[in-house]
Amino acid sequence: MKKILFVAAAAIALAGCASGGNKSIEQETQVGVQSKIIKGKTTKQGVKAIYGDPTSVSLSSDGKEQWHYVFTNTQVSGKAFIPIYGLFDNGATTNMKQLIIVFNGDVVDNYLFNNSKTEVKTGILN
């Protein structure tokens, strides 16, 4: 019994974690973005000073430049590392933060900040 508890505790402690994208928004919140970006006032240079280079750049249907900042963090369930049991019940949780800034010329026209959480369950029991 102690062996099983030890294996379960070790599996939870060793649960996998992976993150990637633009680390400048890793700790960002809606309130934080609102305090840093002022529509009609903040410039591209100002945004770059705050968040660095965007993950990607695109154009909206009306020709406005959009800067995209994305950060994801995925944690694999500790259950996945428990021998045999992991085949039956495991999964992962992904937190994603996305900041899209729309420019009208050189100044911010609008922005959208989104923070989402997705849970995926795999295994025979799910």
Buried (B, 14 or more C-beta within 10 A) or exposed (E): EEEEEEBBEEBEEEBEEEEEBBEBBEEBEEEEBEEBBEBEEBEBEBBEEBBEEBBEEEEEEEEBBBBBBBBBBBBBBBBBBBEEBBEEBBBBBBBBBBBBBBBBEEBBBBBEBEBEEEEEEBBEEE
